[in-house]
Amino acid sequence: MAPRHTIAAAVLHAARTRRLPLFVSNGFLCREVMALTAPGRDRVLPLQGGMGLATGVAAGYVMAAGPSGPSGPCGAIVLEGDGNHQMGWGCAQLVGAHALPLVHVVSCNGVYRSTGGQKVPARTDALTAAAALDYRQAFTAITTEQLAGCLERALALPGPSLIYAVEDGTGAPPDRSPFRTRDYTEALARQAAADREDQR
């Protein structure tokens, strides 16, 4: 099992290397990513209050970018916990239905860790979930090294791709960030506007 902070770091590294936007669900993963990057440093949107909405926001971003959006097989990366994943299942179905170029990473620890440790009511494997969501491929990573390899493969393929990363959920809660979602939103909007200008 991979520690939560190493999952966040691996996914952020993949987004940073490819200059892709990263959309992160609320909870401890959101705090982990916010501890690693300030607004404007990377293309990151942490949704502090958006339980289950990271995939939907990422889908909207990619659809709005259209054909002139991010080049290559992947247009964005999503990182969320398994509780958020279940709450945002409808958003993931939209991604699959439109075959959007997303890499969707789910950190699986079986509980709603940031709200008190309640159990996630049902769990499935990545292949079954990907088939139900109409994603093109699925991967499971147990270690951080496996996650890095899965990310590399998924980013090279047409999406959407689903990666389940098995999280060791025993780590201490990360500190809260001094930044707000709004700070990252404004920075991402400026970066997207600059990208549009570069494409003209």
N, CA and C atoms as an extended XYZ file, in Angstrom:
600
Properties=species:S:1:pos:R:3:atomname:S:1:resname:S:1:resid:I:1 pbc="F F F"
N         0.847       -1.188        0.000 N   MET     1
C         0.000        0.000        0.000 CA  MET     1
C         0.887        1.244        0.000 C   MET     1
N         0.413        2.266       -0.692 N   ALA     2
C         1.184        3.499       -0.811 CA  ALA     2
C         0.654        4.552        0.157 C   ALA     2
N         1.533        5.266        0.838 N   PRO     3
C         1.077        6.360        1.696 CA  PRO     3
C         0.367        7.433        0.875 C   PRO     3
N        -0.612        8.060        1.488 N   ARG     4
C        -1.416        9.084        0.798 CA  ARG     4
C        -0.549       10.189        0.205 C   ARG     4
N         0.449       10.658        0.974 N   HIS     5
C         1.249       11.782        0.473 CA  HIS     5
C         2.094       11.386       -0.741 C   HIS     5
N         2.490       10.113       -0.825 N   THR     6
C         3.273        9.709       -2.000 CA  THR     6
C         2.374        9.533       -3.222 C   THR     6
N         1.116        9.136       -3.016 N   ILE     7
C         0.166        9.084       -4.129 CA  ILE     7
C        -0.046       10.491       -4.677 C   ILE     7
N        -0.280       11.443       -3.781 N   ALA     8
C        -0.479       12.831       -4.217 CA  ALA     8
C         0.742       13.354       -4.958 C   ALA     8
N         1.934       13.067       -4.434 N   ALA     9
C         3.166       13.559       -5.061 CA  ALA     9
C         3.377       12.932       -6.434 C   ALA     9
N         3.090       11.631       -6.576 N   ALA    10
C         3.279       10.957       -7.868 CA  ALA    10
C         2.331       11.509       -8.924 C   ALA    10
N         1.090       11.756       -8.540 N   VAL    11
C         0.117       12.270       -9.503 CA  VAL    11
C         0.453       13.709       -9.873 C   VAL    11
N         0.830       14.520       -8.893 N   LEU    12
C         1.232       15.898       -9.194 CA  LEU    12
C         2.453       15.908      -10.102 C   LEU    12
N         3.410       15.028       -9.856 N   HIS    13
C         4.607       14.962      -10.701 CA  HIS    13
C         4.236       14.641      -12.153 C   HIS    13
N         3.317       13.707      -12.335 N   ALA    14
C         2.882       13.352      -13.692 CA  ALA    14
C         2.214       14.545      -14.370 C   ALA    14
N         1.365       15.267      -13.647 N   ALA    15
C         0.699       16.438      -14.218 CA  ALA    15
C         1.711       17.529      -14.543 C   ALA    15
N         2.645       17.741      -13.638 N   ARG    16
C         3.657       18.784      -13.821 CA  ARG    16
C         4.543       18.475      -15.029 C   ARG    16
N         4.967       17.215      -15.138 N   THR    17
C         5.851       16.813      -16.236 CA  THR    17
C         5.186       17.017      -17.590 C   THR    17
N         3.883       16.711      -17.665 N   ARG    18
C         3.152       16.828      -18.935 CA  ARG    18
C         2.480       18.183      -19.115 C   ARG    18
N         2.607       19.065      -18.118 N   ARG    19
C         1.941       20.372      -18.143 CA  ARG    19
C         0.431       20.216      -18.326 C   ARG    19
N        -0.130       19.275      -17.573 N   LEU    20
C        -1.559       19.008      -17.622 CA  LEU    20
C        -2.255       19.569      -16.389 C   LEU    20
N        -3.517       19.971      -16.532 N   PRO    21
C        -4.263       20.379      -15.348 CA  PRO    21
C        -4.593       19.165      -14.479 C   PRO    21
N        -4.503       19.358      -13.174 N   LEU    22
C        -4.821       18.325      -12.195 CA  LEU    22
C        -5.980       18.824      -11.343 C   LEU    22
N        -7.052       18.045      -11.305 N   PHE    23
C        -8.230       18.378      -10.515 CA  PHE    23
C        -8.292       17.410       -9.341 C   PHE    23
N        -8.349       17.951       -8.125 N   VAL    24
C        -8.237       17.130       -6.916 CA  VAL    24
C        -9.496       17.298       -6.070 C   VAL    24
N       -10.051       16.168       -5.633 N   SER    25
C       -11.236       16.211       -4.788 CA  SER    25
C       -10.906       16.767       -3.407 C   SER    25
N       -11.958       17.056       -2.667 N   ASN    26
C       -11.767       17.574       -1.313 CA  ASN    26
C       -11.218       16.484       -0.386 C   ASN    26
N       -10.941       16.867        0.841 N   GLY    27
C       -10.434       15.907        1.812 CA  GLY    27
C        -8.920       15.974        1.944 C   GLY    27
N        -8.349       14.914        2.496 N   PHE    28
C        -6.916       14.920        2.795 CA  PHE    28
C        -6.056       14.939        1.536 C   PHE    28
N        -6.515       14.322        0.444 N   LEU    29
C        -5.737       14.389       -0.799 CA  LEU    29
C        -5.602       15.830       -1.277 C   LEU    29
N        -6.658       16.580       -1.123 N   CYS    30
C        -6.639       17.996       -1.494 CA  CYS    30
C        -5.575       18.734       -0.686 C   CYS    30
N        -5.556       18.492        0.607 N   ARG    31
C        -4.542       19.142        1.459 CA  ARG    31
C        -3.128       18.710        1.081 C   ARG    31
N        -2.972       17.428        0.758 N   GLU    32
C        -1.636       16.931        0.384 CA  GLU    32
C        -1.119       17.659       -0.855 C   GLU    32
N        -1.962       17.800       -1.864 N   VAL    33
C        -1.534       18.466       -3.097 CA  VAL    33
C        -1.288       19.955       -2.843 C   VAL    33
N        -2.140       20.585       -2.059 N   MET    34
C        -1.965       22.015       -1.772 CA  MET    34
C        -0.674       22.266       -0.997 C   MET    34
N        -0.217       21.289       -0.227 N   ALA    35
C         1.052       21.431        0.488 CA  ALA    35
C         2.245       21.342       -0.455 C   ALA    35
N         2.028       20.770       -1.647 N   LEU    36
C         3.121       20.551       -2.591 CA  LEU    36
C         3.247       21.631       -3.664 C   LEU    36
N         2.200       22.435       -3.851 N   THR    37
C         2.249       23.429       -4.918 CA  THR    37
C         1.373       24.628       -4.582 C   THR    37
N         1.886       25.799       -4.866 N   ALA    38
C         1.153       27.044       -4.631 CA  ALA    38
C         0.365       27.421       -5.882 C   ALA    38
N        -0.643       28.277       -5.751 N   PRO    39
C        -1.406       28.710       -6.920 CA  PRO    39
C        -0.493       29.301       -7.998 C   PRO    39
N        -0.668       28.820       -9.230 N   GLY    40
C         0.115       29.329      -10.352 CA  GLY    40
C         1.403       28.579      -10.621 C   GLY    40
N         1.881       27.812       -9.665 N   ARG    41
C         3.114       27.049       -9.909 CA  ARG    41
C         2.848       25.898      -10.869 C   ARG    41
N         1.754       25.204      -10.648 N   ASP    42
C         1.333       24.104      -11.505 CA  ASP    42
C        -0.107       24.366      -11.930 C   ASP    42
N        -0.578       23.566      -12.856 N   ARG    43
C        -1.965       23.668      -13.325 CA  ARG    43
C        -2.821       22.777      -12.430 C   ARG    43
N        -3.206       23.301      -11.282 N   VAL    44
C        -3.884       22.507      -10.264 CA  VAL    44
C        -5.145       23.222       -9.805 C   VAL    44
N        -6.219       22.438       -9.647 N   LEU    45
C        -7.435       22.961       -9.035 CA  LEU    45
C        -7.883       22.015       -7.934 C   LEU    45
N        -7.553       22.340       -6.670 N   PRO    46
C        -8.026       21.533       -5.542 CA  PRO    46
C        -9.422       22.024       -5.124 C   PRO    46
N       -10.377       21.112       -5.079 N   LEU    47
C       -11.765       21.476       -4.775 CA  LEU    47
C       -12.035       21.238       -3.298 C   LEU    47
N       -11.702       22.227       -2.477 N   GLN    48
C       -11.787       22.055       -1.027 CA  GLN    48
C       -13.193       21.700       -0.553 C   GLN    48
N       -14.222       22.222       -1.196 N   GLY    49
C       -15.588       21.944       -0.746 CA  GLY    49
C       -16.380       21.117       -1.733 C   GLY    49
N       -15.716       20.519       -2.716 N   GLY    50
C       -16.430       19.874       -3.813 CA  GLY    50
C       -16.455       18.366       -3.720 C   GLY    50
N       -17.136       17.824       -2.727 N   MET    51
C       -17.184       16.363       -2.555 CA  MET    51
C       -17.809       15.703       -3.784 C   MET    51
N       -17.043       14.840       -4.441 N   GLY    52
C       -17.538       14.105       -5.589 CA  GLY    52
C       -17.571       14.890       -6.886 C   GLY    52
N       -17.009       16.102       -6.908 N   LEU    53
C       -17.146       16.959       -8.092 CA  LEU    53
C       -15.885       17.082       -8.941 C   LEU    53
N       -14.766       16.536       -8.501 N   ALA    54
C       -13.512       16.738       -9.236 CA  ALA    54
C       -13.605       16.218      -10.666 C   ALA    54
N       -14.207       15.048      -10.850 N   THR    55
C       -14.303       14.475      -12.188 CA  THR    55
C       -15.208       15.313      -13.075 C   THR    55
N       -16.312       15.804      -12.537 N   GLY    56
C       -17.219       16.638      -13.313 CA  GLY    56
C       -16.591       17.960      -13.720 C   GLY    56
N       -15.838       18.572      -12.808 N   VAL    57
C       -15.166       19.834      -13.127 CA  VAL    57
C       -14.092       19.601      -14.184 C   VAL    57
N       -13.347       18.516      -14.047 N   ALA    58
C       -12.331       18.188      -15.048 CA  ALA    58
C       -12.967       17.932      -16.411 C   ALA    58
N       -14.094       17.227      -16.424 N   ALA    59
C       -14.799       16.958      -17.680 CA  ALA    59
C       -15.227       18.260      -18.342 C   ALA    59
N       -15.767       19.175      -17.556 N   GLY    60
C       -16.173       20.466      -18.108 CA  GLY    60
C       -14.999       21.240      -18.673 C   GLY    60
N       -13.872       21.190      -17.987 N   TYR    61
C       -12.673       21.889      -18.446 CA  TYR    61
C       -12.205       21.325      -19.790 C   TYR    61
N       -12.146       20.002      -19.881 N   VAL    62
C       -11.675       19.361      -21.116 CA  VAL    62
C       -12.657       19.607      -22.262 C   VAL    62
N       -13.957       19.518      -21.981 N   MET    63
C       -14.952       19.743      -23.033 CA  MET    63
C       -14.929       21.194      -23.510 C   MET    63
N       -14.712       22.122      -22.588 N   ALA    64
C       -14.646       23.535      -22.971 CA  ALA    64
C       -13.412       23.824      -23.808 C   ALA    64
N       -12.318       23.111      -23.535 N   ALA    65
C       -11.088       23.309      -24.312 CA  ALA    65
C       -11.278       22.892      -25.756 C   ALA    65
N       -12.115       21.866      -25.982 N   GLY    66
C       -12.421       21.434      -27.343 CA  GLY    66
C       -11.216       20.929      -28.094 C   GLY    66
N       -11.339       20.887      -29.432 N   PRO    67
C       -10.261       20.332      -30.253 CA  PRO    67
C        -8.958       21.104      -30.139 C   PRO    67
N        -9.044       22.384      -29.786 N   SER    68
C        -7.814       23.183      -29.675 CA  SER    68
C        -7.231       23.128      -28.274 C   SER    68
N        -7.787       22.241      -27.451 N   GLY    69
C        -7.319       22.121      -26.069 CA  GLY    69
C        -6.008       21.386      -25.968 C   GLY    69
N        -5.712       20.848      -24.795 N   PRO    70
C        -4.422       20.178      -24.569 CA  PRO    70
C        -4.146       19.109      -25.617 C   PRO    70
N        -2.928       19.092      -26.110 N   SER    71
C        -2.565       18.127      -27.143 CA  SER    71
C        -2.188       16.790      -26.516 C   SER    71
N        -2.171       15.751      -27.341 N   GLY    72
C        -1.795       14.433      -26.857 CA  GLY    72
C        -3.003       13.656      -26.380 C   GLY    72
N        -2.782       12.405      -25.967 N   PRO    73
C        -3.887       11.539      -25.569 CA  PRO    73
C        -4.636       12.029      -24.331 C   PRO    73
N        -3.972       12.766      -23.462 N   CYS    74
C        -4.592       13.167      -22.193 CA  CYS    74
C        -4.803       14.669      -22.138 C   CYS    74
N        -5.993       15.066      -21.681 N   GLY    75
C        -6.289       16.481      -21.526 CA  GLY    75
C        -6.261       16.944      -20.089 C   GLY    75
N        -6.383       16.022      -19.130 N   ALA    76
C        -6.378       16.388      -17.717 CA  ALA    76
C        -6.230       15.127      -16.874 C   ALA    76
N        -5.873       15.351      -15.610 N   ILE    77
C        -5.776       14.267      -14.631 CA  ILE    77
C        -6.703       14.599      -13.470 C   ILE    77
N        -7.366       13.587      -12.953 N   VAL    78
C        -8.223       13.726      -11.772 CA  VAL    78
C        -7.635       12.868      -10.665 C   VAL    78
N        -7.604       13.400       -9.451 N   LEU    79
C        -7.194       12.632       -8.273 CA  LEU    79
C        -8.275       12.778       -7.215 C   LEU    79
N        -8.793       11.643       -6.761 N   GLU    80
C        -9.815       11.682       -5.717 CA  GLU    80
C        -9.754       10.415       -4.884 C   GLU    80
N       -10.374       10.485       -3.717 N   GLY    81
C       -10.482        9.315       -2.864 CA  GLY    81
C       -11.633        8.430       -3.302 C   GLY    81
N       -11.690        7.220       -2.748 N   ASP    82
C       -12.748        6.297       -3.158 CA  ASP    82
C       -14.131        6.743       -2.691 C   ASP    82
N       -14.205        7.484       -1.595 N   GLY    83
C       -15.492        8.042       -1.184 CA  GLY    83
C       -15.988        9.077       -2.175 C   GLY    83
N       -15.119        9.981       -2.584 N   ASN    84
C       -15.463       10.966       -3.612 CA  ASN    84
C       -15.836       10.268       -4.916 C   ASN    84
N       -15.097        9.224       -5.253 N   HIS    85
C       -15.336        8.483       -6.492 CA  HIS    85
C       -16.769        7.953       -6.532 C   HIS    85
N       -17.218        7.389       -5.421 N   GLN    86
C       -18.588        6.878       -5.392 CA  GLN    86
C       -19.615        8.000       -5.460 C   GLN    86
N       -19.326        9.103       -4.789 N   MET    87
C       -20.273       10.215       -4.810 CA  MET    87
C       -20.329       10.881       -6.178 C   MET    87
N       -19.234       10.797       -6.940 N   GLY    88
C       -19.191       11.415       -8.257 CA  GLY    88
C       -19.330       10.420       -9.397 C   GLY    88
N       -19.956        9.275       -9.128 N   TRP    89
C       -20.068        8.220      -10.137 CA  TRP    89
C       -20.738        8.723      -11.418 C   TRP    89
N       -21.748        9.574      -11.272 N   GLY    90
C       -22.438       10.110      -12.445 CA  GLY    90
C       -21.517       10.945      -13.309 C   GLY    90
N       -20.615       11.690      -12.685 N   CYS    91
C       -19.639       12.483      -13.447 CA  CYS    91
C       -18.697       11.568      -14.212 C   CYS    91
N       -18.287       10.478      -13.579 N   ALA    92
C       -17.403        9.526      -14.254 CA  ALA    92
C       -18.121        8.855      -15.418 C   ALA    92
N       -19.423        8.609      -15.282 N   GLN    93
C       -20.189        8.047      -16.397 CA  GLN    93
C       -20.200        8.999      -17.583 C   GLN    93
N       -20.282       10.294      -17.314 N   LEU    94
C       -20.227       11.302      -18.375 CA  LEU    94
C       -18.882       11.229      -19.097 C   LEU    94
N       -17.806       11.096      -18.332 N   VAL    95
C       -16.467       10.986      -18.913 CA  VAL    95
C       -16.396        9.783      -19.851 C   VAL    95
N       -16.895        8.642      -19.397 N   GLY    96
C       -16.880        7.444      -20.228 CA  GLY    96
C       -17.761        7.572      -21.449 C   GLY    96
N       -18.949        8.141      -21.280 N   ALA    97
C       -19.891        8.267      -22.397 CA  ALA    97
C       -19.319        9.125      -23.521 C   ALA    97
N       -18.515       10.129      -23.161 N   HIS    98
C       -17.938       11.027      -24.164 CA  HIS    98
C       -16.493       10.686      -24.492 C   HIS    98
N       -15.992        9.589      -23.929 N   ALA    99
C       -14.606        9.155      -24.173 CA  ALA    99
C       -13.630       10.322      -24.005 C   ALA    99
N       -13.762       11.027      -22.894 N   LEU   100
C       -12.929       12.207      -22.673 CA  LEU   100
C       -11.485       11.801      -22.363 C   LEU   100
N       -10.534       12.605      -22.783 N   PRO   101
C        -9.115       12.271      -22.584 CA  PRO   101
C        -8.644       12.596      -21.167 C   PRO   101
N        -9.103       11.801      -20.223 N   LEU   102
C        -8.754       11.992      -18.811 CA  LEU   102
C        -8.033       10.764      -18.275 C   LEU   102
N        -7.121       11.007      -17.353 N   VAL   103
C        -6.589        9.938      -16.505 CA  VAL   103
C        -7.178       10.174      -15.122 C   VAL   103
N        -7.919        9.200      -14.644 N   HIS   104
C        -8.710        9.314      -13.415 CA  HIS   104
C        -8.084        8.410      -12.356 C   HIS   104
N        -7.464        9.018      -11.356 N   VAL   105
C        -6.772        8.271      -10.302 CA  VAL   105
C        -7.626        8.277       -9.038 C   VAL   105
N        -7.910        7.102       -8.516 N   VAL   106
C        -8.697        6.963       -7.291 CA  VAL   106
C        -7.805        6.350       -6.211 C   VAL   106
N        -7.630        7.086       -5.117 N   SER   107
C        -6.855        6.601       -3.983 CA  SER   107
C        -7.806        5.838       -3.062 C   SER   107
N        -7.604        4.536       -2.957 N   CYS   108
C        -8.566        3.654       -2.296 CA  CYS   108
C        -8.083        3.247       -0.901 C   CYS   108
N        -8.764        3.762        0.127 N   ASN   109
C        -8.457        3.323        1.490 CA  ASN   109
C        -9.671        2.747        2.205 C   ASN   109
N       -10.833        2.757        1.536 N   GLY   110
C       -12.020        2.115        2.085 CA  GLY   110
C       -12.805        2.923        3.095 C   GLY   110
N       -12.369        4.179        3.355 N   VAL   111
C       -13.072        5.001        4.349 CA  VAL   111
C       -13.129        6.459        3.896 C   VAL   111
N       -14.074        7.168        4.484 N   TYR   112
C       -14.119        8.629        4.352 CA  TYR   112
C       -13.215        9.191        5.447 C   TYR   112
N       -11.929        9.247        5.178 N   ARG   113
C       -10.948        9.543        6.218 CA  ARG   113
C       -11.117       10.943        6.809 C   ARG   113
N       -11.360       11.950        5.978 N   SER   114
C       -11.364       13.324        6.489 CA  SER   114
C       -12.645       13.688        7.229 C   SER   114
N       -13.676       12.820        7.179 N   THR   115
C       -14.920       13.138        7.873 CA  THR   115
C       -15.190       12.212        9.050 C   THR   115
N       -14.195       11.446        9.454 N   GLY   116
C       -14.365       10.639       10.652 CA  GLY   116
C       -14.093        9.163       10.496 C   GLY   116
N       -13.733        8.721        9.287 N   GLY   117
C       -13.366        7.324        9.105 CA  GLY   117
C       -14.510        6.377        8.837 C   GLY   117
N       -15.695        6.919        8.427 N   GLN   118
C       -16.801        6.035        8.079 CA  GLN   118
C       -16.411        5.163        6.885 C   GLN   118
N       -16.905        3.931        6.865 N   LYS   119
C       -16.570        3.023        5.767 CA  LYS   119
C       -17.237        3.459        4.476 C   LYS   119
N       -16.505        3.352        3.378 N   VAL   120
C       -17.105        3.519        2.054 CA  VAL   120
C       -18.013        2.309        1.857 C   VAL   120
N       -19.293        2.511        1.508 N   PRO   121
C       -20.252        1.415        1.564 CA  PRO   121
C       -19.976        0.228        0.664 C   PRO   121
N       -19.402        0.437       -0.500 N   ALA   122
C       -19.160       -0.699       -1.402 CA  ALA   122
C       -17.868       -0.452       -2.157 C   ALA   122
N       -17.147       -1.523       -2.423 N   ARG   123
C       -15.892       -1.414       -3.156 CA  ARG   123
C       -15.909       -2.383       -4.319 C   ARG   123
N       -15.182       -2.019       -5.349 N   THR   124
C       -15.074       -2.887       -6.518 CA  THR   124
C       -13.642       -2.807       -7.020 C   THR   124
N       -13.330       -3.574       -8.041 N   ASP   125
C       -11.991       -3.508       -8.601 CA  ASP   125
C       -11.987       -2.567       -9.796 C   ASP   125
N       -10.800       -2.165      -10.212 N   ALA   126
C       -10.667       -1.159      -11.265 CA  ALA   126
C       -11.238       -1.639      -12.592 C   ALA   126
N       -11.019       -2.901      -12.936 N   LEU   127
C       -11.525       -3.402      -14.219 CA  LEU   127
C       -13.046       -3.388      -14.264 C   LEU   127
N       -13.680       -3.815      -13.189 N   THR   128
C       -15.140       -3.817      -13.129 CA  THR   128
C       -15.679       -2.398      -13.201 C   THR   128
N       -15.055       -1.490      -12.447 N   ALA   129
C       -15.496       -0.091      -12.457 CA  ALA   129
C       -15.312        0.527      -13.835 C   ALA   129
N       -14.162        0.287      -14.460 N   ALA   130
C       -13.907        0.856      -15.788 CA  ALA   130
C       -14.913        0.343      -16.805 C   ALA   130
N       -15.252       -0.929      -16.725 N   ALA   131
C       -16.244       -1.490      -17.649 CA  ALA   131
C       -17.606       -0.841      -17.440 C   ALA   131
N       -17.992       -0.651      -16.177 N   ALA   132
C       -19.285       -0.027      -15.880 CA  ALA   132
C       -19.332        1.426      -16.327 C   ALA   132
N       -18.191        2.101      -16.258 N   LEU   133
C       -18.121        3.515      -16.609 CA  LEU   133
C       -17.805        3.744      -18.086 C   LEU   133
N       -17.498        2.687      -18.810 N   ASP   134
C       -17.118        2.761      -20.225 CA  ASP   134
C       -15.787        3.485      -20.418 C   ASP   134
N       -14.864        3.272      -19.478 N   TYR   135
C       -13.505        3.768      -19.637 CA  TYR   135
C       -12.738        2.784      -20.518 C   TYR   135
N       -11.732        3.264      -21.212 N   ARG   136
C       -11.027        2.417      -22.174 CA  ARG   136
C       -10.079        1.422      -21.522 C   ARG   136
N        -9.454        1.798      -20.420 N   GLN   137
C        -8.533        0.880      -19.749 CA  GLN   137
C        -8.506        1.162      -18.249 C   GLN   137
N        -8.030        0.161      -17.514 N   ALA   138
C        -7.967        0.276      -16.060 CA  ALA   138
C        -6.672       -0.337      -15.553 C   ALA   138
N        -6.183        0.219      -14.454 N   PHE   139
C        -4.947       -0.237      -13.832 CA  PHE   139
C        -5.151       -0.250      -12.320 C   PHE   139
N        -4.391       -1.104      -11.636 N   THR   140
C        -4.361       -1.102      -10.182 CA  THR   140
C        -2.913       -0.988       -9.741 C   THR   140
N        -2.658       -0.093       -8.799 N   ALA   141
C        -1.313        0.111       -8.271 CA  ALA   141
C        -1.329       -0.106       -6.768 C   ALA   141
N        -0.423       -0.929       -6.294 N   ILE   142
C        -0.323       -1.184       -4.851 CA  ILE   142
C         0.813       -0.372       -4.233 C   ILE   142
N         1.859       -0.123       -5.002 N   THR   143
C         2.992        0.661       -4.500 CA  THR   143
C         3.099        1.965       -5.273 C   THR   143
N         3.886        2.883       -4.736 N   THR   144
C         4.111        4.150       -5.423 CA  THR   144
C         4.812        3.935       -6.758 C   THR   144
N         5.733        2.983       -6.812 N   GLU   145
C         6.431        2.681       -8.061 CA  GLU   145
C         5.451        2.153       -9.109 C   GLU   145
N         4.543        1.282       -8.689 N   GLN   146
C         3.530        0.790       -9.629 CA  GLN   146
C         2.641        1.928      -10.117 C   GLN   146
N         2.293        2.843       -9.218 N   LEU   147
C         1.466        3.984       -9.612 CA  LEU   147
C         2.174        4.823      -10.670 C   LEU   147
N         3.457        5.073      -10.491 N   ALA   148
C         4.206        5.846      -11.487 CA  ALA   148
C         4.169        5.152      -12.846 C   ALA   148
N         4.324        3.831      -12.857 N   GLY   149
C         4.261        3.078      -14.104 CA  GLY   149
C         2.878        3.112      -14.731 C   GLY   149
N         1.845        2.990      -13.910 N   CYS   150
C         0.467        3.053      -14.414 CA  CYS   150
C         0.167        4.422      -15.008 C   CYS   150
N         0.628        5.464      -14.340 N   LEU   151
C         0.423        6.818      -14.860 CA  LEU   151
C         1.102        6.989      -16.213 C   LEU   151
N         2.322        6.496      -16.317 N   GLU   152
C         3.060        6.625      -17.584 CA  GLU   152
C         2.318        5.916      -18.715 C   GLU   152
N         1.818        4.706      -18.437 N   ARG   153
C         1.096        3.973      -19.479 CA  ARG   153
C        -0.223        4.656      -19.821 C   ARG   153
N        -0.963        5.066      -18.811 N   ALA   154
C        -2.261        5.695      -19.049 CA  ALA   154
C        -2.125        6.999      -19.820 C   ALA   154
N        -1.090        7.766      -19.519 N   LEU   155
C        -0.900        9.055      -20.191 CA  LEU   155
C        -0.523        8.892      -21.659 C   LEU   155
N        -0.062        7.727      -22.037 N   ALA   156
C         0.310        7.470      -23.426 CA  ALA   156
C        -0.845        6.908      -24.248 C   ALA   156
N        -1.973        6.624      -23.599 N   LEU   157
C        -3.101        5.982      -24.282 CA  LEU   157
C        -4.277        6.943      -24.403 C   LEU   157
N        -5.130        6.717      -25.418 N   PRO   158
C        -6.352        7.519      -25.498 CA  PRO   158
C        -7.229        7.213      -24.290 C   PRO   158
N        -7.821        8.219      -23.724 N   GLY   159
C        -8.608        8.023      -22.514 CA  GLY   159
C       -10.065        7.773      -22.814 C   GLY   159
N       -10.812        7.638      -21.745 N   PRO   160
C       -10.394        7.781      -20.350 CA  PRO   160
C        -9.768        6.499      -19.774 C   PRO   160
N        -8.875        6.725      -18.830 N   SER   161
C        -8.214        5.637      -18.112 CA  SER   161
C        -8.527        5.755      -16.629 C   SER   161
N        -8.688        4.622      -15.981 N   LEU   162
C        -8.967        4.580      -14.544 CA  LEU   162
C        -7.827        3.872      -13.836 C   LEU   162
N        -7.308        4.507      -12.796 N   ILE   163
C        -6.249        3.903      -11.980 CA  ILE   163
C        -6.725        3.853      -10.527 C   ILE   163
N        -6.762        2.664       -9.960 N   TYR   164
C        -7.025        2.519       -8.541 CA  TYR   164
C        -5.675        2.346       -7.837 C   TYR   164
N        -5.356        3.277       -6.956 N   ALA   165
C        -4.137        3.218       -6.153 CA  ALA   165
C        -4.519        2.799       -4.741 C   ALA   165
N        -3.953        1.710       -4.257 N   VAL   166
C        -4.290        1.204       -2.929 CA  VAL   166
C        -3.527        2.031       -1.898 C   VAL   166
N        -4.281        2.751       -1.077 N   GLU   167
C        -3.694        3.703       -0.129 CA  GLU   167
C        -3.560        3.113        1.269 C   GLU   167
N        -2.425        3.363        1.870 N   ASP   168
C        -2.237        3.103        3.293 CA  ASP   168
C        -2.795        4.316        4.026 C   ASP   168
N        -3.978        4.164        4.567 N   GLY   169
C        -4.673        5.306        5.156 CA  GLY   169
C        -4.341        5.594        6.598 C   GLY   169
N        -3.213        5.099        7.091 N   THR   170
C        -2.906        5.259        8.514 CA  THR   170
C        -2.133        6.537        8.828 C   THR   170
N        -1.728        7.287        7.821 N   GLY   171
C        -0.923        8.486        8.064 CA  GLY   171
C        -1.696        9.574        8.787 C   GLY   171
N        -0.952       10.460        9.441 N   ALA   172
C        -1.570       11.577       10.161 CA  ALA   172
C        -2.240       12.537        9.174 C   ALA   172
N        -3.305       13.215        9.600 N   PRO   173
C        -3.949       14.190        8.719 CA  PRO   173
C        -2.973       15.297        8.335 C   PRO   173
N        -2.956       15.695        7.072 N   PRO   174
C        -2.081       16.803        6.665 CA  PRO   174
C        -2.627       18.127        7.162 C   PRO   174
N        -1.741       19.099        7.278 N   ASP   175
C        -2.155       20.434        7.705 CA  ASP   175
C        -3.052       21.083        6.659 C   ASP   175
N        -3.867       22.020        7.106 N   ARG   176
C        -4.680       22.799        6.180 CA  ARG   176
C        -3.793       23.810        5.458 C   ARG   176
N        -4.164       24.130        4.230 N   SER   177
C        -3.392       25.063        3.422 CA  SER   177
C        -3.800       26.500        3.718 C   SER   177
N        -2.856       27.443        3.611 N   PRO   178
C        -3.236       28.855        3.751 CA  PRO   178
C        -3.950       29.377        2.504 C   PRO   178
N        -3.915       28.608        1.409 N   PHE   179
C        -4.553       29.042        0.160 CA  PHE   179
C        -6.003       28.568        0.115 C   PHE   179
N        -6.748       29.171       -0.808 N   ARG   180
C        -8.142       28.797       -1.029 CA  ARG   180
C        -8.297       28.230       -2.440 C   ARG   180
N        -9.377       27.518       -2.646 N   THR   181
C        -9.670       27.028       -3.996 CA  THR   181
C        -9.708       28.186       -4.980 C   THR   181
N       -10.246       29.311       -4.555 N   ARG   182
C       -10.348       30.481       -5.439 CA  ARG   182
C        -8.966       30.913       -5.945 C   ARG   182
N        -7.949       30.846       -5.104 N   ASP   183
C        -6.598       31.238       -5.522 CA  ASP   183
C        -6.112       30.364       -6.672 C   ASP   183
N        -6.373       29.063       -6.571 N   TYR   184
C        -5.961       28.141       -7.625 CA  TYR   184
C        -6.824       28.312       -8.879 C   TYR   184
N        -8.114       28.586       -8.680 N   THR   185
C        -9.020       28.783       -9.818 CA  THR   185
C        -8.565       29.962      -10.667 C   THR   185
N        -8.255       31.065      -10.011 N   GLU   186
C        -7.818       32.254      -10.746 CA  GLU   186
C        -6.509       31.997      -11.477 C   GLU   186
N        -5.596       31.292      -10.844 N   ALA   187
C        -4.315       30.984      -11.484 CA  ALA   187
C        -4.515       30.058      -12.684 C   ALA   187
N        -5.376       29.033      -12.541 N   LEU   188
C        -5.633       28.116      -13.649 CA  LEU   188
C        -6.306       28.840      -14.812 C   LEU   188
N        -7.208       29.766      -14.502 N   ALA   189
C        -7.865       30.541      -15.562 CA  ALA   189
C        -6.845       31.378      -16.333 C   ALA   189
N        -5.900       31.978      -15.623 N   ARG   190
C        -4.856       32.752      -16.306 CA  ARG   190
C        -3.991       31.851      -17.195 C   ARG   190
N        -3.663       30.676      -16.692 N   GLN   191
C        -2.851       29.738      -17.479 CA  GLN   191
C        -3.600       29.272      -18.726 C   GLN   191
N        -4.895       29.004      -18.593 N   ALA   192
C        -5.691       28.574      -19.740 CA  ALA   192
C        -5.791       29.687      -20.775 C   ALA   192
N        -5.952       30.925      -20.321 N   ALA   193
C        -6.019       32.062      -21.245 CA  ALA   193
C        -4.693       32.230      -21.988 C   ALA   193
N        -3.596       32.062      -21.277 N   ALA   194
C        -2.279       32.159      -21.922 CA  ALA   194
C        -2.101       31.048      -22.958 C   ALA   194
N        -2.592       29.839      -22.656 N   ASP   195
C        -2.514       28.739      -23.606 CA  ASP   195
C        -3.295       29.077      -24.884 C   ASP   195
N        -4.484       29.659      -24.728 N   ARG   196
C        -5.278       30.023      -25.901 CA  ARG   196
C        -4.558       31.048      -26.757 C   ARG   196
N        -3.901       32.012      -26.109 N   GLU   197
C        -3.144       33.018      -26.859 CA  GLU   197
C        -1.987       32.390      -27.623 C   GLU   197
N        -1.326       31.426      -26.989 N   ASP   198
C        -0.195       30.751      -27.636 CA  ASP   198
C        -0.631       29.959      -28.865 C   ASP   198
N        -1.881       29.472      -28.844 N   GLN   199
C        -2.373       28.648      -29.948 CA  GLN   199
C        -2.831       29.484      -31.143 C   GLN   199
N        -2.950       30.786      -30.963 N   ARG   200
C        -3.374       31.652      -32.076 CA  ARG   200
C        -2.268       31.937      -33.029 C   ARG   200
